[in-house]
Amino acid sequence: MEKDLVEYIVKSLVDDPAGVEVNVIEGEQSTILELRVAPGDIGKVIGKHGRIAKAIRTILLAATVKDGKRAVLEILD
């Protein structure tokens, strides 16, 4: 569910939706989502002063709080 949510949000932000890739690493207490986008779209995902990235992380946190698990979004180059 978290993967689909992040993919949906990011694909609507970038110019190249085909370049969006989300890798999920499951742990006992948390889930790590590694996000890769096309090099030209990295700025659109991070935003000015990291505001868009922070907003995506906030939405992800709100979506996972009911499951009792923590989700962490890592934006990779």
C-alpha positions as YAML, in Angstrom:
chain: A
units: angstrom
residues:
- id: 1
  name: MET
  ca: [0.00, 0.00, 0.00]
- id: 2
  name: GLU
  ca: [2.78, 2.44, 0.91]
- id: 3
  name: LYS
  ca: [4.57, 1.72, -2.35]
- id: 4
  name: ASP
  ca: [1.45, 2.44, -4.40]
- id: 5
  name: LEU
  ca: [0.82, 5.68, -2.51]
- id: 6
  name: VAL
  ca: [4.35, 7.00, -3.05]
- id: 7
  name: GLU
  ca: [4.34, 5.95, -6.73]
- id: 8
  name: TYR
  ca: [1.03, 7.72, -7.33]
- id: 9
  name: ILE
  ca: [2.15, 10.96, -5.70]
- id: 10
  name: VAL
  ca: [5.57, 11.06, -7.35]
- id: 11
  name: LYS
  ca: [4.35, 10.08, -10.82]
- id: 12
  name: SER
  ca: [1.92, 12.99, -10.75]
- id: 13
  name: LEU
  ca: [4.78, 15.40, -9.93]
- id: 14
  name: VAL
  ca: [7.47, 14.42, -12.43]
- id: 15
  name: ASP
  ca: [7.85, 14.89, -16.19]
- id: 16
  name: ASP
  ca: [8.96, 11.27, -16.75]
- id: 17
  name: PRO
  ca: [6.60, 8.92, -14.85]
- id: 18
  name: ALA
  ca: [8.28, 5.88, -16.43]
- id: 19
  name: GLY
  ca: [11.50, 6.77, -14.59]
- id: 20
  name: VAL
  ca: [9.90, 6.43, -11.15]
- id: 21
  name: GLU
  ca: [11.03, 3.35, -9.23]
- id: 22
  name: VAL
  ca: [10.16, 2.47, -5.63]
- id: 23
  name: ASN
  ca: [11.99, -0.35, -3.86]
- id: 24
  name: VAL
  ca: [10.53, -1.66, -0.58]
- id: 25
  name: ILE
  ca: [12.68, -3.05, 2.24]
- id: 26
  name: GLU
  ca: [10.60, -4.62, 5.00]
- id: 27
  name: GLY
  ca: [11.78, -4.76, 8.60]
- id: 28
  name: GLU
  ca: [10.20, -5.78, 11.91]
- id: 29
  name: GLN
  ca: [9.37, -2.28, 13.12]
- id: 30
  name: SER
  ca: [9.64, -0.24, 9.93]
- id: 31
  name: THR
  ca: [9.47, -0.23, 6.16]
- id: 32
  name: ILE
  ca: [12.04, 1.61, 4.06]
- id: 33
  name: LEU
  ca: [10.94, 2.93, 0.68]
- id: 34
  name: GLU
  ca: [13.80, 3.78, -1.68]
- id: 35
  name: LEU
  ca: [12.69, 6.21, -4.38]
- id: 36
  name: ARG
  ca: [14.55, 6.70, -7.65]
- id: 37
  name: VAL
  ca: [13.49, 9.17, -10.33]
- id: 38
  name: ALA
  ca: [15.01, 10.43, -13.58]
- id: 39
  name: PRO
  ca: [17.94, 12.84, -12.99]
- id: 40
  name: GLY
  ca: [15.98, 15.79, -14.37]
- id: 41
  name: ASP
  ca: [13.07, 15.20, -11.99]
- id: 42
  name: ILE
  ca: [14.92, 14.99, -8.67]
- id: 43
  name: GLY
  ca: [14.37, 18.68, -7.96]
- id: 44
  name: LYS
  ca: [10.63, 18.36, -8.51]
- id: 45
  name: VAL
  ca: [10.42, 15.57, -5.94]
- id: 46
  name: ILE
  ca: [12.52, 17.36, -3.32]
- id: 47
  name: GLY
  ca: [11.12, 20.86, -3.87]
- id: 48
  name: LYS
  ca: [12.37, 24.17, -2.53]
- id: 49
  name: HIS
  ca: [14.06, 23.66, 0.83]
- id: 50
  name: GLY
  ca: [12.77, 20.05, 0.83]
- id: 51
  name: ARG
  ca: [9.14, 21.04, 1.26]
- id: 52
  name: ILE
  ca: [7.67, 18.55, -1.23]
- id: 53
  name: ALA
  ca: [9.78, 15.68, 0.14]
- id: 54
  name: LYS
  ca: [8.66, 16.58, 3.68]
- id: 55
  name: ALA
  ca: [5.01, 16.67, 2.57]
- id: 56
  name: ILE
  ca: [5.30, 13.23, 0.94]
- id: 57
  name: ARG
  ca: [6.88, 11.85, 4.13]
- id: 58
  name: THR
  ca: [4.07, 13.37, 6.23]
- id: 59
  name: ILE
  ca: [1.38, 11.78, 4.06]
- id: 60
  name: LEU
  ca: [3.24, 8.45, 4.22]
- id: 61
  name: LEU
  ca: [3.45, 8.67, 8.02]
- id: 62
  name: ALA
  ca: [-0.27, 9.41, 8.30]
- id: 63
  name: ALA
  ca: [-1.12, 6.48, 6.02]
- id: 64
  name: THR
  ca: [0.97, 3.98, 8.01]
- id: 65
  name: VAL
  ca: [0.14, 5.05, 11.57]
- id: 66
  name: LYS
  ca: [-2.95, 2.81, 11.72]
- id: 67
  name: ASP
  ca: [-0.83, -0.28, 10.99]
- id: 68
  name: GLY
  ca: [1.49, 0.46, 13.87]
- id: 69
  name: LYS
  ca: [4.50, 0.35, 11.55]
- id: 70
  name: ARG
  ca: [6.79, 3.19, 10.61]
- id: 71
  name: ALA
  ca: [7.57, 3.98, 6.99]
- id: 72
  name: VAL
  ca: [10.72, 5.85, 5.94]
- id: 73
  name: LEU
  ca: [11.14, 7.43, 2.51]
- id: 74
  name: GLU
  ca: [14.66, 7.70, 1.11]
- id: 75
  name: ILE
  ca: [15.16, 9.65, -2.10]
- id: 76
  name: LEU
  ca: [18.17, 8.24, -3.95]
- id: 77
  name: ASP
  ca: [20.23, 9.88, -6.70]
...
